[in-house]
């Protein structure tokens, strides 16, 4: 990723974070996408605690940089969030376009029971 693209994504992410804030009732589900893996966290911003996290590093048998890897991470984060007592979240796409792996992760988390 070149520097200009990364700066643009971070600027967009700052703009998103002005509006999206997680609290105890609806924590924030934050996404980070690298070239080879995808990561998701459920964060309570008022306390500054991570309630659940999942990544494609933990998923067996699926490459992390693919849509299938994103679907597996979406299901895993939904299971971990529900185990932590979280049903509703606010989705933070991290400045990425809602397309491809980001959309696949979000759809899989919705299908697994998270509400956002």
C-alpha positions as CSV (number, residue, x, y, z in Angstrom):
1,X,0.0,0.0,0.0
2,X,1.5,3.3,-1.0
3,X,1.8,6.2,1.5
4,X,-0.9,8.3,-0.1
5,X,-3.5,5.5,-0.1
6,X,-2.7,4.8,3.6
7,X,-3.0,8.5,4.5
8,X,-6.3,8.7,2.7
9,X,-7.7,5.6,4.5
10,X,-6.6,7.0,7.9
11,X,-8.2,10.4,7.1
12,X,-11.5,8.6,6.2
13,X,-11.2,6.5,9.4
14,X,-10.8,9.6,11.5
15,X,-14.0,11.0,9.9
16,X,-15.9,7.8,10.7
17,X,-14.7,7.7,14.3
18,X,-16.1,11.2,14.9
19,X,-19.6,9.7,14.4
20,X,-19.1,6.0,15.5
21,X,-18.5,5.4,19.2
22,X,-19.0,2.2,21.1
23,X,-20.5,2.1,24.6
24,X,-21.6,-0.6,27.0
25,X,-24.9,-1.1,25.2
26,X,-23.5,-1.1,21.7
27,X,-19.8,-1.7,21.5
28,X,-17.8,-0.8,18.4
29,X,-16.8,-3.6,16.0
30,X,-13.6,-2.4,14.5
31,X,-12.0,-4.0,11.3
32,X,-8.4,-4.0,10.2
33,X,-7.4,-5.5,6.9
34,X,-3.8,-6.2,5.9
35,X,-2.5,-7.7,2.7
36,X,-2.5,-11.2,4.1
37,X,-5.0,-11.2,7.0
38,X,-8.1,-9.6,8.4
39,X,-8.8,-8.7,12.1
40,X,-11.9,-7.8,14.0
41,X,-12.4,-6.5,17.6
42,X,-15.4,-5.6,19.7
43,X,-14.5,-2.6,21.8
44,X,-16.2,-0.7,24.6
45,X,-14.9,2.8,24.1
46,X,-16.2,4.2,27.3
47,X,-14.0,1.8,29.4
48,X,-11.3,1.3,26.7
49,X,-11.7,-2.5,26.9
50,X,-11.6,-5.1,24.1
51,X,-14.5,-7.5,24.7
52,X,-13.8,-9.9,21.9
53,X,-11.3,-10.3,19.1
54,X,-10.8,-12.6,16.1
55,X,-8.4,-12.8,13.2
56,X,-7.6,-14.9,10.2
57,X,-4.5,-16.0,12.0
58,X,-6.6,-18.1,14.3
59,X,-8.8,-19.7,11.6
60,X,-7.6,-23.1,10.5
61,X,-7.7,-24.3,6.9
62,X,-8.6,-20.9,5.3
63,X,-6.3,-18.3,3.8
64,X,-6.7,-15.0,5.6
65,X,-6.4,-12.7,2.6
66,X,-9.5,-14.1,0.9
67,X,-13.2,-13.5,1.1
68,X,-13.5,-17.0,2.6
69,X,-11.1,-16.0,5.4
70,X,-13.2,-12.9,6.0
71,X,-16.4,-14.9,6.3
72,X,-14.7,-17.3,8.8
73,X,-13.5,-14.3,10.9
74,X,-17.0,-12.8,10.8
75,X,-18.5,-16.0,12.2
76,X,-15.8,-16.3,14.8
77,X,-16.1,-12.7,16.0
78,X,-19.9,-13.1,16.3
79,X,-19.5,-16.2,18.4
80,X,-17.0,-14.6,20.7
81,X,-19.1,-11.4,21.1
82,X,-22.2,-13.4,21.9
83,X,-20.1,-15.4,24.5
84,X,-19.1,-12.1,26.0
85,X,-22.8,-11.1,26.2
86,X,-22.8,-8.7,23.3
87,X,-25.8,-8.8,20.9
88,X,-25.7,-5.4,19.2
89,X,-22.6,-3.6,17.9
90,X,-21.8,-0.5,15.9
91,X,-19.8,-1.3,12.7
92,X,-16.5,0.6,12.2
93,X,-15.2,-0.3,8.7
94,X,-11.9,1.3,9.5
95,X,-11.8,3.6,6.5
96,X,-12.0,0.8,4.1
97,X,-14.6,0.7,1.3
98,X,-17.6,-1.5,2.2
99,X,-16.8,-4.0,-0.5
100,X,-15.1,-7.4,-0.8
101,X,-13.6,-8.8,2.4
102,X,-15.1,-6.0,4.6
103,X,-18.6,-6.7,3.3
104,X,-18.1,-10.5,3.6
105,X,-17.0,-10.2,7.2
106,X,-20.0,-7.9,8.1
107,X,-22.5,-10.2,6.3
108,X,-21.1,-13.3,8.1
109,X,-21.3,-11.6,11.5
110,X,-24.9,-10.6,10.8
111,X,-25.8,-14.1,9.8
112,X,-24.1,-15.5,12.9
113,X,-26.4,-13.3,15.1
114,X,-24.8,-9.9,15.6
115,X,-27.1,-6.9,15.1
116,X,-25.8,-3.8,13.4
